[in-house]
Amino acid sequence: MIVPEGIFIGSNRQTQVSDYSSKHEILAFGAGKTVALWKPLDSSNHGVHRTLKGHNAEVTCVRFVPSTNLLISASEDFQIKIWQLCISTQDNVSITFKCIQTLDHHKHTITAISVLESMFVVGCADGSVSIWSLVDEQAQLMHAFEPKKNTFPLCLALKEVHENKIMLAIGGTNPNVFVFSFVWDKTTLELSAFQQAAVLEGHEDWIKAMDFHQESPGNLILATGSQDRYIRLWRIRVNELIDNTDEDEHQLKLLSNKQSKFSIGSDFRVAISFEALIIGHDDWISSLQWHQDELRLLASTADTAVMVWEPDEDSGVWVCTSRLGELSSKGASTATGSAGGFWSCNWLIKDGRDRVLTNGKTGSWRMWESGESGIWDQHLAPTGPVKSVTDVAWAPNGRYLLLTSLDQTTRLVSKCTAKQAKSSGSWFEFSRPQIHGYDMMCVEPLSNSRFVSGADEKILRSFEEPKGVAQILQRFSGIQVENESSMPESASLPALGLSSKATADADFDEGDDPDVRESSETKNISFDLIVSSTEPPIEDQLQRHTLWPEIEKLYGHGYEMSSLDVSSDSRIIASACKSNTTQHAVIRFFDVETWLQLKPAELFHNLTITRLRFSKNNTHLLSVSRDRQWAVWERNLATNEFSLVYKNEKAHTRIIWDCEWAPVEFGELFVTASRDKSVKAWRFSPDVKDYVQISSIKFSEPVTALAIYPELVGGKLLLAIGLENGSIHLYVYSEEFSKIVELDDEITAADRINRLRWSSFHGDGLCTLAAASADHSARVYSVKLELIEETFEQ
């Protein structure tokens, strides 16, 4: 009946937030408080196909347990969860995971995890490290310690050097690498001979990343990456492979041949020496990973670069053989406040081809595949917000969805229907119309090629679709271009500016403003790049070349925007702002044709208005507020003035979060949703000449969102109702509410539903529902209308 079509959710900004399982061909990554699953090699679906719920705060670490069906995740909620592979109950085909154990040992944020097949180590923000056995899919604490007082572990590397002989390297808020060793008996699960074996000096700042690589039995390399921008390689040899020339008293003592020697147990000797210094990154090293088959090191950094390092065949000097990513801006570094760059990296090796995966500042993934002659091709990868999604709105034609987020972006997503595209049938982000300096709060389309949005600022901004975006939507989603001749080709965002500008076609003389000349160049690149693409845009293109030009700013409010709506005839914009007083809880109106402000509504509400909704016939406006009241305003079609005609000062006992009008053919009826856990239907009564409550329904959680399908289904209203815990319910309403279905917990969000919207477009008996959630996700579901009708007919 209900199928998840697309999930848009970004990756968390953590250095150990992702891991790839070659056994299951799944990349798992922390996304808000969930763990998202993506199959990079699955050509039928290019996005996240499932999110795992269970954590109560941002996920910081995700690790697959090698050669098993287990996944380990950790979070800022102090918990470690162990997940087991299973088949989805939703479709009995796709792979998902279920939580089989939760560990509550630590009392602060988990910062690092390293995993072996039957053991894992956890680092915590209080400075402690714990070692756990993992036998018969159950974790058991074996040892806990504090490596160094006032030093917090940021990365861990665990390696079985020889049978039962374990080495543990720890890096953190200290320039030294701490190496511990112990013996572990897998049968008795006893840990013995635990010791701090060595302290490796050389780095000049905190250590953020490390990884072991075994070149041959008894011959290993440890790579460590630091905020000092350098990667250091440490050679580890055991027993007879150890070079003992440093013990010769007649030998010259050099820093380069200094070794740290120790024993693991009674008879197993180990020596660690400095091997090489890798210089070339311009900012903090965030993640390191060795290639599983070759002596190649992958490094991601905060300078927006991913580099592949390997030793030169002749000299043995480590050189960068591939540099992927972007050229970093001059002077922009983590030290100067830049939060850009890449956070984690993964190798993906299959059929002799290497693929590199990395997540960046915007939450989006990038995937490169090695081709012939050392050329790397970039492929489509998941994109999505990195903070709460505050609003979603369908275009009037119902073919694309706009979503806004507290990550200061407005995004446009649509389904790729082009048969010639490899990605046909999947949902993608096709444009990022607005990249703002304020958190986005609300959005509403004015037409199929224009929209207006409100942010955490006092003004509304309206935007117009550029020709380049319109053409790729036509090519990939079958959305016909409207008024192409009057469209700007593209847009650019000036440095230090909040407003994206349309680029002009005119030629420029030498005396022209250089910023304007730069705009023209950007336009040419943007338009040509977008219209020539054979696949939906990748992240680099979305950030730079799919902006929409801003056409107007609308002023008048005294505080940050909270809600807006556009009348069905696209003539009037109604908006409201945050308020603690009656004076500022005012509804303002703007004429779309002239962009002039109309006469505001009279004062009624005394707290923030949470939702504004125009009736389908353009004659009334409904407002609901934190003050628990609703009001209906009547529109004078001649003057476009609004007057208060109906009100209810005791509509609910708590905040009213949402409201919606029924289709015109159902009569004068609207529905409200409240924090008091109720949904109420209000119908106009000619007898009392007012809207009276005719039905209500109670839920177990506060109701935060609702949407009514724009057409009647079998003569009844079809409602989607979203709750504070992320669950979504479908109901029909005629004279009373009747439950159709509650969406499977596996496919719903992990946090509050902020907005639900039905698309007006339906094909093949399917309608589409969009949900915006505080768990950082926007989700799109397809619903079979025939099955809905069959259900309530029974």
PyMOL commands that set and color helices and strands:
alter all, ss='L'
color gray80, all
select helices_A, chain A and resi 239-241+245-247+255-257+334-336+372-374+467-477+484-486+514-531+539-545+664-666+745-747+785-793
alter helices_A, ss='H'
color red, helices_A
select strands_A, chain A and resi 2-8+18-21+26-31+34-38+48-52+59-64+70-75+80-87+95-103+110-116+119-124+129-135+138-145+153-162+165-172+177-185+190-200+207-216+219-226+231-238+259-264+268-278+285-290+297-301+305-311+318-325+342-350+353-360+365-370+376-379+389-394+400-405+409-415+427-435+440-447+450-455+460-464+491-492+501-502+550-554+561-566+572-577+588-591+609-614+620-625+630-636+641-648+656-661+669-674+678-685+690-698+703-708+717-723+728-733+737-742+753-758+766-773+778-784
alter strands_A, ss='S'
color yellow, strands_A
deselect
rebuild
show_as cartoon
